[in-house]
Amino acid sequence: MHPRQSLIEIFSTFAQFEAEQFSRWVTDLRLRRSMQNCLERGWQADSSENFWWLYWYKVWQSQPAPKKKDDLNKSRARSHLTAYLQEACYWAAQKAIANFSKTQYTLPDCFQVAIAQIEKVLKGFSPDRGFNLKNYASVIFANVIRENLRQRQEIDICTPWALLRKLSQKRLVESLEAIGLTSDAIARYLLAWKCFKMLYVPSIGETSTRQLNQPDRPTWEAIASLYNKECSPSELEGTPETLEQWLLDCAKAARSYLYPTLTSINAPTPGQESGELQDYLPATESESLLADAIAAQEERTRLSQQTQLNEILSAALTGMDAEAQQLLQLYYGRGLKQQEIAEQLETKQYAVSRRLAKARQSLLLTLARWSQEQLHISLASDVLDNISKVLEEWLSTRYSQTNS
C-alpha cells in the first residue's frame, strides 16, 4: 500500500482490493469536491493533517439541529473520517491475518470487519484526552478483528454437536428466527435441542469438547422417544432421522446467524456487467438499537476508566513526601512560578524545577503503567507525549478543585 500524499487524497479516497490484496486508491468525487471547497475558502494555511481530522471530528461530534443540512454535514464528516482511517484499518487487518494464519478470512474480509466499526471508533474517541485518532482507531480496529477471528475460529472448528452443546437457548431462538421459521417450527426445534442436550453426554474418551462425535443410534432413539413424550398430542412423532436433520439445521442456522458470510461492497452487482454493490447503498444512515447499546456501554466504560485513573493518581499523589506535595500545590493549586516558589521556600529555582520534574515523572510513570496494563496502549513516543498532557490536565483540575 503506497501512502497518500495530499490532504485531498487523504480525506477523499478509499482502499480497493483485487485478488485479496490492495490494488489502488479510489476517489469519492463528492468528498474530493468537499475538501477542495474547504481549501479554496482560504483555509490553505491550515494544511496539517491533524487540523483536518480534528475539524471533521468536531463536525461529526456536533449535535445536529432539526435541519436536513445538518444531517448531511454530519454524514459527510463521517465519510471524510472513514477515508482518513483507511491506512490504520489496513495495517490492523494485515497484522491480524499474519497472526491468525489458519483463518479462512482474507485481508479484504478483515478490513471490512474493522471499517464497519467506524462508529465505534468515533464514539469511543475523545480528543480531550490528548490521544491521536489514528492511534486510537488502530487499537480498536485490531481488537475488533482479533475478537471476531477468535470467535469465528472457535465456531469453525466445532462439530455441529459441539456447537449445539455450547449454544444458549437465547442464541438458538434468535438464529432460528433469523432464517424465518414460524413460532411453531421454532418450538419443535427447541424441544428437539433440549432433548439432545439432556441425553447426549460425551464419552470420557472425548477429550476435546470442540470435536464431539455424532450421537450413536441408541442415543438418537432415546432422544426421539423423549421428544415424542414431551411434544403436544397434535404434533407428528419425530423419528431419529428427523431429529438429526432438525439439529443439523439448528447448527447451520447458528453458524449463519453468529457469523454471516461477508460480501465485499466492491463485489460486482449480480446479473450486471458493470457496477458494484456499493453503488446501490443508500445515502442516508440510521442508528440502530444495537448502536445505542454499544454507545451506552462505551460511555460506562469511559466513566469507569476515569474513576480508576483518578483513584490511581490520587493514591500515587498521597504516597509522595510532604515536600513534593507542597510543591505541586504551590505550582498547580496557587499558580505560582518556579522562581516565586523558590523565594517562598527560601531555596534555589533550579532545585524547585528539579523537584517538580521528579514528582511529575513519578506520576507519569504510574499513569503510563496503568495505560499499558488496562488500556493495552503501546508506549510509543507520541503516546507518552499525549499521556503527559493528560497528567498535566489532571493535576490542574485536581488542585483547582482543592482550592475552590
C-alpha positions in Angstrom: 0.0 0.0 0.0 1.5 3.3 -1.1 0.7 6.2 1.3 -1.4 9.1 0.2 0.3 12.4 -0.1 -2.1 15.4 -0.4 -4.8 16.4 2.1 -7.4 16.0 -0.6 -6.4 12.3 -1.2 -6.1 11.5 2.5 -9.7 12.7 3.2 -11.5 11.5 0.0 -10.0 8.2 -1.2 -10.7 4.6 -0.2 -8.7 1.4 -0.5 -9.8 -1.0 -3.2 -8.7 -4.7 -3.2 -8.2 -7.1 -6.0 -7.1 -10.8 -5.7 -7.2 -10.4 -1.9 -4.6 -7.6 -2.0 -4.6 -3.8 -2.0 -4.9 -2.6 -5.6 -5.3 1.2 -5.6 -6.9 4.3 -4.1 -10.4 5.1 -5.4 -11.6 8.7 -5.2 -15.0 9.7 -3.9 -15.8 12.7 -6.1 -18.3 14.1 -3.6 -15.7 14.1 -0.8 -13.0 15.4 -3.2 -15.2 18.4 -4.0 -15.9 18.9 -0.3 -12.2 19.1 0.5 -11.4 21.3 -2.5 -14.1 23.7 -1.4 -12.8 24.0 2.1 -9.3 24.7 0.9 -10.4 27.2 -1.6 -12.2 29.2 1.1 -8.8 30.5 2.3 -8.0 27.6 4.7 -4.8 26.6 2.9 -2.8 27.8 5.8 -4.3 25.1 7.9 -2.6 22.4 5.9 -1.8 19.9 8.7 -3.4 16.5 8.7 -4.1 16.8 12.4 -6.1 20.0 11.9 -8.4 18.4 9.4 -9.1 15.2 11.2 -9.9 17.2 14.3 -12.1 19.6 12.3 -14.1 16.8 10.7 -14.4 15.0 14.0 -15.8 18.2 15.6 -18.3 18.4 12.8 -19.3 14.8 13.2 -19.5 15.2 17.0 -21.7 18.2 17.0 -25.4 17.6 17.8 -27.3 18.2 14.5 -30.2 20.7 14.6 -33.5 19.6 13.2 -32.4 20.5 9.6 -31.6 18.2 6.7 -28.4 20.2 6.0 -27.0 19.5 9.5 -27.6 15.7 9.0 -25.8 15.9 5.7 -22.8 17.7 7.2 -22.6 15.0 9.9 -22.7 12.3 7.3 -20.1 14.0 5.2 -17.8 14.4 8.2 -18.1 10.7 9.0 -17.2 9.8 5.4 -14.2 12.1 5.5 -13.0 10.4 8.7 -13.7 6.9 7.2 -11.4 7.8 4.3 -8.8 9.2 6.7 -8.6 6.0 8.7 -8.2 3.7 5.7 -4.4 3.1 6.4 -5.0 2.4 10.1 -7.6 -0.1 9.2 -5.5 -1.7 6.5 -2.4 -2.3 8.7 -4.6 -3.6 11.6 -6.1 -6.1 9.1 -2.8 -7.1 7.7 -1.3 -7.7 11.2 -4.4 -9.8 12.1 -4.0 -12.0 9.0 -0.4 -12.6 9.9 -1.2 -13.6 13.5 -4.2 -15.9 12.5 -2.5 -17.9 9.8 -5.2 -20.6 9.9 -8.2 -18.3 9.5 -10.3 -18.5 6.3 -10.7 -14.8 6.4 -8.8 -12.8 3.7 -7.2 -9.4 4.1 -10.3 -7.7 2.5 -12.5 -9.6 4.9 -10.7 -8.4 7.9 -10.5 -4.8 6.5 -14.3 -4.9 6.0 -15.0 -6.2 9.5 -12.9 -3.4 11.0 -14.0 -0.5 8.9 -17.7 -1.4 9.6 -17.0 -0.4 13.2 -16.1 3.2 12.4 -19.0 4.5 14.5 -17.5 2.6 17.5 -14.2 4.3 16.9 -15.7 7.8 16.6 -18.0 7.4 19.6 -15.3 6.0 21.9 -12.6 8.6 20.9 -12.2 11.8 22.9 -9.7 14.4 21.7 -9.7 15.9 25.2 -7.6 13.0 26.4 -4.8 14.1 24.1 -4.7 10.9 22.1 -4.3 10.8 18.3 -7.3 9.5 16.3 -5.2 7.2 14.1 -3.5 5.6 17.1 -6.8 5.1 18.9 -8.5 3.7 15.8 -5.6 1.2 15.2 -6.2 -0.2 18.7 -10.0 -0.5 18.2 -9.7 -2.0 14.7 -7.2 -4.6 15.9 -9.4 -5.6 18.9 -12.5 -5.9 16.7 -10.7 -8.1 14.1 -8.9 -10.2 16.8 -12.1 -10.9 18.7 -14.0 -11.7 15.5 -11.4 -14.1 14.3 -11.0 -15.8 17.7 -14.7 -16.4 17.9 -15.0 -17.4 14.3 -12.2 -19.8 14.6 -13.9 -21.3 17.7 -17.1 -21.7 15.7 -15.4 -23.2 12.6 -13.5 -25.9 14.4 -16.6 -27.1 16.4 -18.6 -30.0 15.1 -22.3 -29.4 14.9 -22.8 -31.4 18.0 -20.2 -29.5 20.0 -21.7 -26.2 18.8 -25.2 -27.2 19.8 -23.9 -28.1 23.3 -22.2 -24.7 23.6 -25.1 -22.7 22.2 -27.5 -20.9 24.6 -31.3 -21.1 24.2 -31.5 -17.4 23.5 -28.9 -17.6 20.7 -30.6 -20.6 19.2 -34.0 -18.9 19.1 -32.5 -15.8 17.6 -30.8 -18.0 14.9 -34.0 -19.8 14.0 -35.9 -16.5 13.9 -33.3 -15.1 11.6 -34.0 -17.8 8.9 -37.7 -17.0 9.0 -39.1 -20.1 10.9 -42.6 -19.8 12.4 -43.1 -19.9 16.1 -44.4 -23.4 15.9 -41.4 -24.6 14.0 -39.1 -22.9 16.4 -40.8 -24.6 19.3 -40.3 -28.0 17.7 -36.6 -27.3 17.0 -36.1 -26.0 20.5 -37.7 -29.1 22.1 -35.5 -31.4 20.0 -32.4 -29.4 21.1 -33.4 -29.7 24.7 -33.8 -33.4 24.4 -30.5 -33.6 22.7 -28.7 -31.7 25.5 -30.4 -33.8 28.1 -29.5 -37.2 26.7 -26.3 -36.8 24.7 -23.4 -37.0 27.1 -19.9 -37.0 25.6 -17.9 -40.2 26.4 -14.9 -40.0 28.7 -12.6 -40.7 25.8 -13.6 -37.5 24.0 -11.0 -35.1 25.4 -12.0 -32.1 23.3 -15.5 -30.6 23.6 -15.0 -29.0 20.2 -14.8 -32.3 18.3 -17.7 -34.2 19.6 -18.8 -37.2 17.5 -22.3 -37.7 16.2 -24.6 -39.5 18.7 -24.9 -43.2 18.2 -28.1 -44.9 17.1 -29.3 -45.8 20.6 -28.9 -42.2 21.7 -30.9 -41.0 18.7 -33.7 -43.4 19.5 -33.7 -42.2 23.2 -33.8 -38.5 22.0 -36.7 -39.3 19.7 -38.5 -41.2 22.4 -38.1 -38.2 24.9 -39.2 -35.8 22.2 -42.4 -37.7 21.4 -43.2 -37.9 25.1 -42.8 -34.1 25.6 -44.4 -32.8 22.4 -48.0 -31.9 22.2 -50.5 -34.5 21.0 -51.2 -32.6 17.8 -47.5 -32.9 16.8 -46.3 -35.7 14.5 -44.0 -38.1 16.1 -40.3 -37.5 15.5 -38.1 -40.2 14.1 -34.3 -40.4 14.9 -33.6 -39.3 11.3 -36.0 -36.3 11.5 -34.5 -35.1 14.8 -31.0 -35.5 13.5 -31.8 -33.3 10.5 -33.5 -30.7 12.7 -30.5 -30.4 14.9 -28.2 -30.1 11.9 -30.5 -27.3 10.7 -30.1 -25.7 14.1 -26.3 -25.8 13.9 -26.3 -24.4 10.4 -28.7 -21.6 11.4 -26.5 -20.7 14.4 -23.3 -20.5 12.3 -25.0 -18.3 9.7 -26.5 -16.0 12.4 -23.4 -15.7 14.6 -21.0 -15.1 11.7 -22.8 -14.3 8.4 -20.9 -14.6 5.2 -19.1 -11.3 4.3 -19.8 -9.8 0.9 -17.4 -7.0 -0.2 -19.1 -3.8 -1.3 -16.6 -3.8 -4.2 -18.2 -7.1 -5.4 -19.8 -6.9 -8.9 -23.6 -6.4 -8.9 -25.3 -9.8 -9.5 -26.6 -10.0 -13.1 -24.9 -6.9 -14.2 -21.9 -6.5 -16.5 -20.7 -3.4 -14.7 -21.1 -1.6 -11.3 -20.5 -2.7 -7.7 -22.8 -3.3 -4.7 -21.6 -0.1 -3.1 -23.2 1.9 -6.0 -26.6 0.9 -4.6 -26.0 1.6 -0.9 -28.5 4.1 0.5 -27.0 7.6 1.1 -28.8 8.0 4.4 -27.8 6.4 7.6 -29.9 5.3 10.6 -28.9 4.4 14.1 -29.9 1.1 15.5 -30.8 -0.2 18.9 -27.5 -2.1 18.9 -25.6 1.1 18.2 -27.3 2.8 21.1 -26.5 -0.2 23.3 -22.8 -0.1 22.2 -22.7 3.7 22.8 -24.2 3.3 26.3 -21.7 0.5 27.1 -18.8 2.6 25.9 -19.9 5.6 28.0 -20.0 3.4 31.1 -16.5 2.1 30.2 -15.2 5.6 29.8 -16.6 6.7 33.2 -15.2 3.6 34.8 -11.8 4.3 33.4 -11.9 7.9 34.5 -12.7 6.8 38.0 -9.9 4.3 38.0 -7.5 6.9 36.7 -8.5 9.4 39.4 -8.1 6.7 42.1 -4.7 5.6 40.9 -3.2 9.0 40.5 -4.7 10.2 43.8 -3.1 7.2 45.6 0.2 7.9 44.0 0.0 11.6 45.0 -0.9 10.7 48.6 2.2 8.4 48.7 4.6 11.2 47.9 6.5 13.0 50.6 5.3 16.3 52.1 7.8 18.4 50.2 6.7 17.1 46.8 3.0 17.6 47.7 3.7 21.1 48.8 5.5 22.0 45.5 2.6 20.6 43.4 0.1 22.5 45.5 2.0 25.8 45.0 2.6 25.2 41.3 -0.8 23.9 40.2 -3.0 25.0 43.0 -1.9 28.6 43.5 -0.4 29.0 40.1 3.0 30.3 41.4 6.0 30.3 39.1 9.1 28.3 40.0 11.0 31.4 41.0 8.2 32.6 43.2 8.1 29.1 44.9 11.8 29.2 45.4 11.6 32.6 47.1 8.8 31.5 49.3 10.6 28.3 50.4 14.0 30.1 50.6 15.7 27.8 48.1 17.1 27.9 44.6 14.9 28.0 41.4 16.8 25.0 39.9 16.1 23.0 43.0 12.4 23.7 42.7 12.5 22.8 38.9 14.3 19.5 39.6 12.0 18.5 42.4 8.8 19.3 40.4 10.2 17.3 37.4 10.9 14.3 39.7 7.3 14.5 41.1 5.7 14.7 37.7 7.9 11.9 36.4 6.8 9.6 39.2 3.1 10.3 38.4 3.7 9.9 34.7 5.2 6.5 35.3 2.2 5.5 37.3 -0.2 6.7 34.5 1.9 5.1 31.8 1.8 1.7 33.5 -1.9 1.9 34.0 -2.5 2.9 30.4 -0.4 -0.1 29.2 -2.0 -2.6 31.5 -5.6 -1.5 31.4 -6.0 0.1 28.0 -3.3 -2.0 26.3 -1.7 1.0 24.7 1.9 0.6 23.4 4.1 3.3 24.9 5.4 5.0 21.8 6.9 8.4 22.0 3.8 10.2 20.7 1.6 8.2 23.1 3.8 9.2 26.1 3.6 12.8 25.0 -0.2 12.5 25.0 -0.2 10.8 28.4 2.0 13.6 29.7 -0.6 16.2 28.6 -3.4 14.1 30.3 -1.4 14.2 33.5 -0.9 18.0 33.3 -4.6 18.4 32.8 -5.4 16.1 35.7 -3.1 18.0 38.1 -4.5 21.3 37.1 -8.1 20.1 37.6 -7.2 18.3 40.9 -5.6 21.3 42.6 -8.1 23.8 41.2 -10.9 21.7 42.8 -8.9 21.6 46.1 -8.6 25.4 46.3 -12.2 26.1 45.2 
